[in-house]
Amino acid sequence: MASRTHTVTNQVPPLVSYDVFSADPALAEGVARHLAPEHLDEARTELSELGRAAGSAQAQRWGEEANGYPPVLRTHDRYGNRIDEVEFHPSWHRLLGHAVGAGLTDAWSRPGGHVRRTAAFLTWTQVEAGHGCPLSMTHAAVPALRADPALAAEWEPRLTSRIYRPELLPPGAKPGALFGMGMTEKQGGSDVRANTTRAEPLAEPGAYALTGHKWFCSAPMSDAFLVLAQAPGGLTCFLLPRVLPDGTRNVFAIQRLKEKLGNRSNASSEVEFDGTWARRVGEEGRGVATIIEMVAATRLDCVSGSAALMRQAVAQATHHAAYREAFGGPLIDKPLMRNVLADLALESEAATTTALRLAAAYDADTEHERALRRIAVPVAKYWVTKRCSAVVGEALECLGGNGYVEESGMPRLFRESPLNSIWEGSGNVQALDVLRALQREPGALNAFLGELGLARGADHRLDGAIKDLLTELADLEGIEARARRVVERMALVFSGSLLVRFAPAAVADAFCASRLGGDWGTAFGTLPHTLDLVSVVDRARPRPEQGA
């Protein structure tokens, strides 16, 4: 019905019907850089197909519905029987099904698998981030399970399967499975050695009965969980299935679902165990060492997930500015708005480039690359996830009041943006982990400095920043209190070295001038005006007409 009071004009068309992967040069170029030529065509085809699905109106509607109708806990059935099930909107299952079918739980079964999966994760979670949690934990459970070859042989084919079945069934009845994780408890949080959940050995070899609780247990409808509990020999890792082989439900009492700031589509729960059957993974007393590989892999997904949120925020902001006119022309042509958009684009490209480089380190899996990722993963996890909220908040502002309205999708991105800085260890945990690597594993620092050295001499501001970092690292007095500053410097020079090597000159120049050269304010939009900001913004802007 036409309005009699005014004509609707100057409204931005929705960013829809485009290829999310191909419209992101930093992502597409990174995949081409890190994959072997013989695998590149297949990967591009798969990622472009996923990108078109991610940019479709249908997928965007799934994301809206999964968040608009959050999960509901059903502790009992109508007859009073305890069932401990969580009901999700059908769109949650559609999102998960598409993701599993696209291989987002498997980086282990083919060459270049981590780069391909990271690119796919970065592409698909731009649709909706909440369902990325079970995808991430399922993928990351594989290296932990390999501590027990028999368990790995039983479960790994299910975890890497491309078949999604949401029903709770005995493990042998499901061609594909999802995993969750339970580490933290009320009294300890990140200090998992304070856990009180008990694990008592049973007559069956390797089997235990668990009694206790987990304060955070995400995706409680998963088929199995890796959890920590105190066995006679100390803190130990266990595999806990929701359904036992004979078809009976394991004791897994969901007390309540968390009411969270964001991540509304995903069920985060509090659970209790009371004689719950579980199978030991690894040796008694080696629980942290066993599960740490899972933690490291999920930390990389925190980097990738934050990069995805940043990319979607920048895509929406640049798209809006290209179509919205004010004060005589498109916003994107206004010098100050262009400065803001370029500043945001630099953060997004740095995050994407960093995530792909770390994924490539997993694929190479040499001694050098393992040492590099030991220190570079917590460095990136600290910094990229911290920058996410700032980027998304500024991008929201680029849409003005429209960005503050739920229909724009920006508030959902903003509510999601702090999560990855908390999940799998908050900022202090990451900074202290970097210090441990610096103090106990000299090979990690050597690998990190070796990576920086590949760009030495290419930009004087980068060279100066590396020199300053070395001075900072040489001074160990009060290092713990300075840890965040040290890790921030490490993150910036790491990203800067990658952009100098791989990004277009305009992007690398702008990053080094601002982040490393000292000519940068505390707010976005303070880049030196002499830089080629037009090229930076043009590179970041998605164009639906080119990739539908």
DOTIFI-388633 format. One record per residue: x, y, z of N, C-alpha, C in turn; residue in three letters. Coordinates in pm, whole numbers, plus 50000, padded with zeros to 5 digits. Layout:
# residues N
XYZXYZXYZALA...
END
This chain:
# residues 548
500854988150000500005000050000500885012350000MET500725020849902501545032849890501185042949997ALA502205049450050501975059650151501475072350085SER500525079150150500025091950097500835103550153ARG501715100650250502435111650313503815114050255THR504415103550197505775105350146506145093650055HIS507215095449981507755084949895509025079449960THR509135066349966510305060150027511465060449928VAL512515067149963513705068249878514965067049963THR516095065949896517405066149962517535055250068ASN516925043850044517065032450134518015022250071GLN518835016250154519865006950106519254993350078VAL519514987449961519004973849935519694963850026PRO519034952850059519674942950147520884936650081PRO521874933550162523064926450114522714911650109LEU522264907049993521744893549980522014888749839VAL521944875549819522154869249688523554872349634SER524544869549717525924871449674526774860149730TYR527974858749676528914848349716529804853949826ASP529534850049950530254855450066531754852550055VAL532104840950003533524837449990534214845649881PHE533684845149761534354851649649534354866849660SER533384872349734533314886849751534294892049856ALA535084883249912536064887050014537464884149961ASP538124893949898539444891449838540484886249937PRO540474891350059541464886850157541314871950185ALA540094867250190539824853150216540174844650095LEU539674848549979539914840749858541404840249824ALA542104851349838543544851549808544324843249910GLU543874843450035544554835550137544454820650110GLY543294816150067543114802050033544044798349917VAL544104806649817544984804049702546454803849744ALA546804811949841548184812949886548624800349961ARG547734794850042548134784150133547804770150084HIS547004768749980546674755349930547594751649814LEU547904738849805548674733949691547854735649564ALA548514739049452547784741649326546854730349284PRO547244717849311546414706649267545104705549344GLU544994712449457543764711949536542944724649526HIS543474734649456542874747949463541544748849389LEU541454743249270540214744249193539044737849268ASP539274725949323538214719249398537804727549519GLU538794733049590538484741049709537704753549672ALA538104760149566537384772249524535934769149489ARG535744758049419534384754249381533524751749505THR534064744049600533314741149723533034753749804GLU534054762249819533894774249901532964784449834LEU533014785249704532104794249635530664789449646SER530464776349639529124770849657528614773949798GLU529484772249896529104775450034528874790450049LEU529704798349981529544812849987528224817749931GLY527784811649822526484815349765525344811449858ARG525494799749923524474795750020524444805450138ALA525624809650184525694818850297525114832550263ALA525224836450139524704849450099523254849150054GLY522624837650063521244836450014520254841850116SER519094845750067518024850350155517554839150247ALA517584826850196517134815450276518024813550398GLN519334813450379520244811450492520154822950591ALA520014835050541519884846450631518614845350714GLN517554840150655516324838050731516524827250837ARG517264816750804517564806450905518254812651026TRP519224821251000519944827451111519044836051197GLY518164843551135517224851851210516284843351294GLU515784832551237514824824151309515504816551423GLU516704811651401517404804251506517654813051628ALA517854825951606518064835151717516754840851771ASN515784842051683514494847451726513694837751810GLY513974824751795513284814351871514344805851941TYR514874810652052516004803752117515584790152172PRO516554781652203516274768052250515514767952382PRO514774757052402513934755452521514294742352588VAL514494742552719514834730652795513574722952834LEU513564709952809512514700852853513154690652947ARG512994692753076513604683453171512824670453183THR511484671053165510644659153183509644657953066HIS509214645753041508134643852944506784645653014ASP505714643752942504384646252996504004636753110ARG504724625553118504404615553220505274616953345TYR506164626853343507024628853458508364622053450GLY508674615853336509984609353319511044619753286ASN512204618453345513294627753319513864624953179ARG513914635253094514424633252958515624642352928ILE515684654152990516814663352972517124665752825ASP516154671252754516324674352613516134689352589GLU516764694052485516644708052445516034708452307VAL514984716252293514314717952165514834730452095GLU515154728951968515634740051886514644742851774PHE514684755151725513904758551607514434750551488HIS513564746651395514044739151278515184745851203PRO515234759051207516314765951134517684763251196SER517734760751326519004756751389519504743851325TRP518614734251309518994721551249519364723151102HIS518694732151033519054734650892520464740450882ARG520774749950970522114755850970523174745351000LEU522934737351104523904727051140524024716451030LEU522904712450975522934702450871523724706950749GLY523524719450710524264724650594525754725450626HIS526074729650749527484731050787528184717550792ALA527544707750855528134694350861528304688650721VAL527294690650637527374685850500528484692450419GLY528864704450459529944711650391531314708550449ALA531374699650548532664695450602533214704050713GLY532364711650782532884720750884533254713851015LEU533074700751024533564693551140534814685351107THR535354687250989536464678650947537564686650880ASP538704687550948539894693350886541004682950875ALA540684670550907541734660650930541874650350819TRP540954649650726540924638050636541444640950496SER541884653050467542374655850332543434666650335ARG544294667150233545364677150229544794691450232PRO545464699950306545004713750317543694715150392GLY543354704950471542044704750535541794716150632GLY542824720550704542614731250800542374744750731HIS543124747450626542884759750552541494759650490VAL541124748350430539814747450366538694748850469ARG538854742050585537814742950685537754756950748ARG538914762950773538914776450831538234786250738THR538514785250609537864794050512536354791450509ALA535964778850518534534775650519533874780450647ALA534544778550760534024783150889533854798350888PHE534844805250833534784819850826533654824450734LEU533404816750630532334820150536530954817450596THR530744805350646529404801150687528954807650817TRP529864809850911529434815751038529094830451025THR529314836350909528794849950886527264849750879GLN526684838250850525234837050850524704837450992VAL525324829551080524844828251218525954821651298GLU526354827951407527544823351479527264812851585ALA526054812251640525774803451753525994788851724GLY525604784251605525744770051575527184766351545HIS528074776251542529494773251525530094766051644GLY529434767151760529974760951882530074745751870CYS528984738451841529144723951826530014720051708PRO530024727951602530904725151489532364725751534LEU532684735951609534064737951654534494726851749SER533654723551846534034713451944534144699651881MET533284696751785533364683751717534654682351640THR534974692551564536234692651488537434691451583HIS537394698751694538554699451782538724687251871ALA537684679051884537794667151968538724656651910ALA538944656951780539714646451715541124644951772VAL541924655751782543284653651834543314648851979PRO542324652752061542274647752198541964632852201ALA541034628352118540684614252115541844605552068LEU542734611251989543854603451939544834599352049ARG544624604652170545404599752284545044585252317ALA543894580752270543454566852287543114561352149ASP544014554152084543794549551946542494541851928PRO542094534052028540864526252014539654535452010ALA539634545452097538534555152096538524563051966LEU539704567051922539784574651797539244566451680ALA539604553751675539124545251566537614543951568ALA537024543851688535574542451701534844555251667GLU535364566651714534604579051707534994588451592TRP536254588051549536684597851449535874597151319GLU535534585251268534704585151146533354591951165PRO532794591251285531524598051311531704613051319ARG532804617451380533024631851397533334638751264LEU533984631851175534334637651046533294634850938THR532204628350976531134625050882530454637850833SER529854636950715529074648250660527574645850672ARG527204637250764525784634050787525384639450924ILE524334647350926523834652951051522514646251089TYR522494640351208521284634351263521064640151402ARG520014647851425519854654551554519344645651667PRO518814633851638518214625651742519284620251839GLU518864618251965519714611452062519544596452043LEU520584590051991520574575751962521854569452013LEU521884556152028523144549552064524214552851961PRO525464554252003526524558251909526584549551784PRO526384536751798526474527951682525364529751582GLY524284536751622523144538751533523224551951458ALA524294559651479524404572651414525604572951320LYS525374576351193526504577251100527364589651121PRO526824599351192527584611451223527284615651365GLY528244622251429528064626151569528654639951593ALA528094646751693528624659551738529154658051880LEU530204665751911530824665352042530694678952112PHE530594678252244530684690152327531854688752423GLY531954698252515533074698252608532594703852742MET533064697952853532744702952985534004703753069GLY534494715753094535714717453172535474725153301MET534784736553292534744745653406533644741953505THR533924745053631532964742953738532794755953817GLU531774756353901531414768653971532594774754046LYS533314766354120534314771454212535634774854146GLN535834770354021537154772053962537224780353837GLY536194779653751536274786653624537454781653543GLY538314790853502539474787153421540484778653498SER540444779153629541344771053712540764756953724ASP540944749053619540294735953615540884726153716VAL542054729053768542624720053869541864720854001ARG540984731054011540114732054129538834724054111ALA538694716754000537484708753977537284698354087ASN536024696054121535694686454226534934674254176THR534524674254050533814662553997534684650054013THR534104639554072534844627354102534654617053991ARG535684609253968535644598153872536094585453944ALA535164576253963535464563954035535564552253936GLU536674545053938536854533953842535784523153860PRO535334517653746534374506653745535104493753709LEU534404482853717535024469953687535474469053541ALA534714475053452535064474953310536334483153287GLU537344477753222538584485153201538354498453129PRO538894509053185538784522353126537494529553155GLY536554523053224535254529153251535234534853393ALA534494545853409534414552753538532984557653558TYR532654560353685531394566753720531704580853768ALA531104590853704531364604853736530244610553822LEU530634618153924529674625054010530154639354032THR529304648953996529684662954010528884671653916GLY529494682553866528744691953783529694698853685HIS529094705553587529804714653498528984727453489LYS529654738453511528994751553517528664756853378TRP529494753353280529234756753140529374744253055PHE528314740352992528334729052899527504733252778CYS528174737252672527464741852553527024730052467SER525984732652388525444722652296525154709552367ALA524274709652469524034697552549523324686352474PRO522824688952353522224678252274523244671152186MET524524673652211525564666452138525554651752177SER526194643552096526184629152119527154624752228ASP528214632352247529184629052350529954641552389ALA530654640652502531374652152557532734647652607PHE533714656452594534974654752663534914663152790LEU535134656852904535014663653032536224660553118VAL536464669053216537534667053313536944663353448LEU537574653853516537134649753650538344644453726ALA538204644353858539284639953946539214624853965GLN540124617553900540264603153918541254600554032ALA541404588154076542384585354182543784590454150PRO544144590654022545464595353983545554610153952GLY544474617453974544484631853948543504635753838GLY543574648253796542644653553697542814646253563LEU541704641053513541744631853398540664635653298THR540914632453172539964635153065539104622753041CYS537814625053015536864614052993535964617152873PHE535544606352807534524607152703533204602752767LEU532224611652762530934609252825529844609252719LEU529244597852686528184597552583526824601152644PRO525964607352564524604610152609523764597452614ARG523994588352519523234575852514524234564252520VAL523934554752603524814543152619524604533052505LEU525554524252484525434514752371524154506552371PRO523584503852491522364495752495521104504052470ASP521264516952441520134525452410519564533052527GLY520014530452649519534538052764520244551552773THR519544561152832520134574552848521154574452962ARG522294580452937523274582553042522744592953139ASN523224593053262522784602953360523434616353324VAL522604625653278523094638553228521984648653256PHE521944653453379520844661953424521114676453389ALA520324681753296520464695853258519664704153358ILE520364712253436519724720053541519004732353487GLN519654738953394519044750653331519884754853212ARG519304763253127520044769453017520444783553060LEU521624787653017522134800953052521364811652974LYS521064822553040520504834352973521674843452939GLU522044843952810523294850252771523074863552699LYS524144871452696524124884152624523834881952477LEU524524872852417524344869552276524354854452259GLY524734849852138524824835452116523504828652152ASN522394835452122521084831052169520624817952105ARG521064815051985520594802851919521184790351982SER522334791752047523054780352103522664778252248ASN522444765752286522084762452424523354760552506ALA523564769352602524644767652699524004763852831SER524474753052891523744747153003524614744853125SER523934742453236524554737353358524094722853373GLU525024713853393524684699653400525244693353526VAL524604682553570525074674853685525204660153647GLU526214653753704526474639553685526264632453818PHE525664620653813525434612753935525594598053900ASP526824593353911527124579653867527104578453716GLY527434588953647527384589453501528534581553441THR528204572753346529224564253285530094572253190TRP531404569953197532344576853107533554567953083ALA534224570452975535414562852936536634571952944ARG537684567153008538904575053022539554577352886ARG540054589552866540834592952747542234596952793VAL543224589552752544574592452799544804586752939GLY545904590852999546284585553129545614593253242GLU545444586453357544984593553476546014604253515GLU545464615553557546324626653598546854634953483GLY546524631153360547014638553241545854645053168ARG544834649053243543634654353179543864667153101GLY544594676453160544844689153091545684686852967VAL546724678852980547584675952864546804669152753ALA545824660752789545034653652688544084663052616THR543414671452692542374679952632542924692852573ILE544204695752598544754708652555544774709952403ILE544924698752332544904699652185543524703752136GLU542484699152206541134703452172540984718452198MET541524722952311541444737152346542164745752242VAL543344741252200544114748952101543354750151970ALA542704739151927541954739551802540734748551813ALA540064748351928538914757151943539354771651956THR540534774152009541044787952013541264793451873ARG541734785051783541864789551644540484792951587LEU539474785251623538124788451578537614801351639ASP538084804651759537734817851816538284828951728CYS539504827251679540084837051587539274837651458VAL538984826051400538234825551275536814830851293SER536174827251405534824832051430534774847151446GLY535754852851516535804867351530536104873951395SER536964867851318537244873151183535974873151098ALA535154862751115533894862051040532944873251081ALA532814875651211531944886451257532444899951208LEU533754901951214534324914651167534094916451018MET534294905650943534104906650798532654909950763ARG531694903250830530294906050801529924920250840GLN530464925150951530194938950993530754948850892ALA531964946450845532574955450746531824954550614VAL531414942550576530634941050452529344949150459ALA528644948350572527394955850587527644970850588GLN528714975250654528994989650663529384995450527ALA530244988550455530654993750324529514993050224THR528704982450232527544981450144526564992950171HIS526304995550296525405006550332525945019850280HIS527225022250303527805035050264527835036950113ALA527895025950038527925027049892526575031349836ALA525485028149905524145030949853523455042749923TYR523835045650043523165056150120523775069750084ARG522925079250049523385092650016523065102350127GLU524005111550149523815122150249524705133850213ALA524185145750235524975157850211525545158450069PHE524705154249974525055156349834525735144949763GLY525865133149826526515121949757526555109649843GLY527035098349785527125085949862528055087449981PRO527695081250090528515082050211529925076850187LEU530055066850102531345060550081532355070150019ILE531865080849956532755090649894533125102049988ASP532545102350107532865112850201534205109650269LYS535135118850270536485115850321536505110050462PRO535685115350551535735110550689535125096550701LEU534005094250632533425080850633534375070850568MET535025075050460535985066250393537115062450489ARG537535071850570538605069150667538155058650769ASN536915060050818536385050350914536295036450850VAL535735035850731535565022850664536915016350635LEU537875024150594539205018550566539845013250693ALA539695020550801540245016150929539645002750972ASP538325001550955537654988850987538114977750894LEU538284980950768538704970850670540084965350703ALA540974973850753542304969050790542234958550900LEU541404961051001541254951351109540714938051057GLU539734938850970539124926750915540124918850833SER540844925450745541794918150660542934912250744GLU543394919550843544454914350929543984901751002ALA542754901851051542224890251123542094878151031ALA541564880250911541404869250815542744863550774THR543694872150744545014867550701545704859850812THR545554864450936546154857551050545534843751070THR544204842851064543524830151083543984819850979ALA544084823850856544494814450751545944810150767LEU546794819350812548214815450834548314805050945ARG547534806551050547554796851158546984783451113LEU545944783851031545394771450976546444764250892ALA547214771750815548264765750734549334759250821ALA549574764950939550534758951032550044745351080ALA548744743751099548194730751134548354720851020TYR548124725250898548254716250784549704711650765ASP550654720850779552064717250759552534707550868ALA552214710850993552454702051108553914697651119ASP554854706151079556264703551103556624708151244THR557824704851288558264709351421558234724551429GLU558714731151324558714745851322557294751451329HIS556384745751251555024751051247554274748151376GLU554564736751439553964734051570554454744051674ARG555734747351669556274757351761555654770951736ALA555464774351608554854787251575553434788251628LEU552644777951604551254778851647551124778151799ARG552114772151867552064771752013551994785852072ARG552684795252009552674808852063551764818151983ILE551654815951853550874825051768549384823351787ALA548924811251822547484809251844546994817251963VAL547604816252084547114824752193547334839552170PRO548404843252099548594857352064547424862451981VAL547104854851876546004859051788544664858151858ALA544474847751939543224846352011543004858352102LYS544064862652170543944874352257543534886752177TYR544254889752071544114902752006542914903251911TRP542774893351825541694893851726540334894051794VAL540174885751897538874885351964538604898352041THR539664904852089539484917852155539034928452055LYS539584928151937539274938451837537884936751778ARG537324924851792536044921951728534944931351776CYS534804933151906533724941651958533874956051910SER535104960851909535334974651864534954976351717ALA535344966751635535044967451493533544966851468VAL532874957251531531444955751507530684968051559VAL531074973251673530404985151726530544997251635GLY531734999151578531935010551488531195008351356GLU531194995951308530464993051184528974995451202ALA528454991751318527054994451349526765009351340LEU527675017351391527475031951389527465037351246GLU528165030651156528175035251016526785035050954CYS525905026651009524515026050961523625036051034LEU524185043651126523395053251201522345046451287GLY521215052951302520125047251381519635034151325GLY519715032451193519285019851132520095008051184ASN521355010251216522204999651267521844995251407GLY521135003851479520745000651616519424993051622TYR518814991351507517524984651497517744969851464VAL517004961151533517224946751518517124942051374GLU516244947851295516044943251158517304944351073GLU518224953151112519454954651034520384942751051SER520224935051158521134924051187522364928151263GLY522654941151269523854945651337523814943451489MET522674945451556522664942551700523014928151732PRO522584918751649522934904651674524434902651662ARG525044908751560526504907951547527184914051669LEU526654925251716527284932251828527184923951956PHE526024917951981525884909652100526784897452094ARG527044892651976527904880951959529384884351975GLU529734896751949531144900551933532034898252054SER531554899252181532484896852293532734882052323PRO531954873152267531974859252312533334852752297LEU533934853952180535164846452154536344851152238ASN536264863352291537334867752381537224861052518SER536054855552549535824848852677535944833752663ILE535354828352556535334813852535536764808452521TRP537004797052580538304790252575539434798752634GLU539104806252737540124813952807540054828652774GLY539784836952874539674851252852541044857452825SER541064870752814542294877552774543474874852865GLY543254875052995544354872453086544884858253072ASN543994848653052544414834753034545314833552911VAL544934840152803545744839552681547094846252701GLN547084857852763548344864952785549304856852871ALA548774850652977549624842453063550114829952991LEU549294824652900549714813152822550874816852730ASP550814828852673551944833552591553194834652676VAL553084839852796554254840952885554834827152915LEU553964817352939554464803852964555264798652845ARG554754801152726555474796752607556824803852594ALA556834816852624558084824352616559114819352715LEU558664815752834559594812052940560014797452936GLN559144788652886559414774352894559734767852760ARG559354774452651559514768352520560224778052426GLU561524779152436562264788752353562074786452204PRO561794774152166561564771552024560354778751970GLY559364781352056558164788452012558504802851975ALA559284809452061559674823252030560564823751906LEU561464814151892562324813951773561494812451646ASN560484803851651559624802151534558844814951505ALA558354821451610557614833851593558504844651531PHE559704846251585560624856351532561054852951390LEU561174839951361561504835851226560424839851126GLY559164838751168558054842951082558124858051057GLU558394865651162558524880151145559684883551052LEU560754875851063561944878750983561724877350834GLY560704869850794560424868450651560004881650587LEU559554891150668559134904150614560114915250647ALA561204911950712562134922350755562734929350633ARG562794942650642563344950650533562314955550435GLY561084950450444560044954350349559364967350389ALA559374970850517558734983150564559464987850689ASP559925000350688560745005150800559945006050929HIS558625008050918557825008751040557674994951103ARG557554984751021557524971151072558864967651136LEU559944971151071561264968451127561414974951264ASP560964987451274561054994551401560214988051509GLY559034983351470558144976851567558724963651616ALA559384956251526560024943651567561154946551664ILE561924956951636563014960751727562484964351865LYS561414972051868560804975851996560284963552071ASP559714954051997559214941952059560354934052123LEU561474932852054562614925652109563104932152237LEU563114945552240563494952652362562534949452476THR561234949152443560214945952542560394931852596GLU560684922452508560844908552550562114906252630LEU563104914852611564364913252684564264917752828ALA563224925352861563024930452996561974921953067ASP562414912853153561504903653219560954909053350LEU561424920653393560944926253520559484930553506GLU558654925353595557234928853592556534924153467GLY557024913353406556484909153277555034904953287ILE554614899053402553224894753410552274906653408GLU552604917153478551744929053478551724935853342ALA552774933653261552854939653128552404930053019ARG551894918553058551664907852960550734912052848ALA549664919052880548714923052775549384932252673ARG550184941352721550874950552629551854943052539ARG552564933552599553524925652521552814917652413VAL551714910952451550984902552356550344911152247VAL549864923052283549324932052181550384935552078GLU551584938752125552674941952031553004929951942ARG553014918152003553294906251924552244904151817MET550984906151853549904904251756550004914151641ALA550304926651673550354936851568551524934651472LEU552684930951526553804928751434553594915851354VAL552934905951413552634893651339551714896651223PHE550604903651250549684907251142550354916251040SER551124925951089551814935050998552764927750906GLY553484918050960554424910550876553704902650768SER552534897250801551754889850701551214899150593LEU550694910650633550134919950535551214925750445LEU552374928550499553474933550417553864923350311VAL553794910650347554174900150252553084896950151ARG551814897850194550754892050113549664901650066PHE549434912350137548324921250103548734931549998ALA547774937749930548104948649839548844959849912PRO549624967449837550464977749898549644987849978ALA548464991349929547655001449999547234996450137ALA546904983750146546494977950275547684977150370VAL548804971650324549984970250409550494983850454ALA550504993550364550985007050398550115013350506ASP548815012250489547895018150587548015011350723ALA548164998050724548294990850850549574994950922PHE550674995050851551954998450913551995013050958CYS551425021950879551435036050916550645038651043ALA549565031451061548685033851176549045025051296SER549025011951277549225002751389550665001851435ARG551615003951345553015002351379553805015451376LEU553305025151300554045037651286553685048351386GLY552655045851466552305055151573551365066351532GLY551005067251405550125078151360548695073151355ASP548125070351471546795064251479546145068551609TRP544885072651601544165077051720543545065451794GLY542815068751899542185058351981540855053851923THR540285061251830539015057551766539275054151620ALA538365046551561538475043751418538235056551339PHE538865057051221538705068751136539795079151156GLY540935074851208542035084351233543275080551153THR543085074051039544215070650953544805083250890LEU546095083250862546695094650790545975097150658PRO545625109350631544795112450513545545110750383HIS546865109550389547665108250268547675093950213THR547095084450286547105070550241546075068250130LEU546235057350058545295053549951544095046350012ASP543225053950074542095048050143540995043550047LEU540935049649930539935045549831540145030849794VAL541385027049772541675013149734541365003549847SER541655007649970541394999050085539904996350098VAL539095006750087537645005250101537064997549984VAL537535000549865537024993649747537274978649754ASP538404974849809538734960649823537804953949924ARG537404961050027536594955150134535114954550100ALA534674962250003533234963149975532744951149893ARG531754943749943531194932749864530304938149753PRO530274931149642529424935249529528534923549489ARG527294923649535526394912449507526264909349359PRO526324919649275526104917449133527214909149070GLU528364907749139529494900449080529554885649123GLN528764881749224528944868149272527674861149311GLY526544865049254525274858849292525204844549241ALA
END
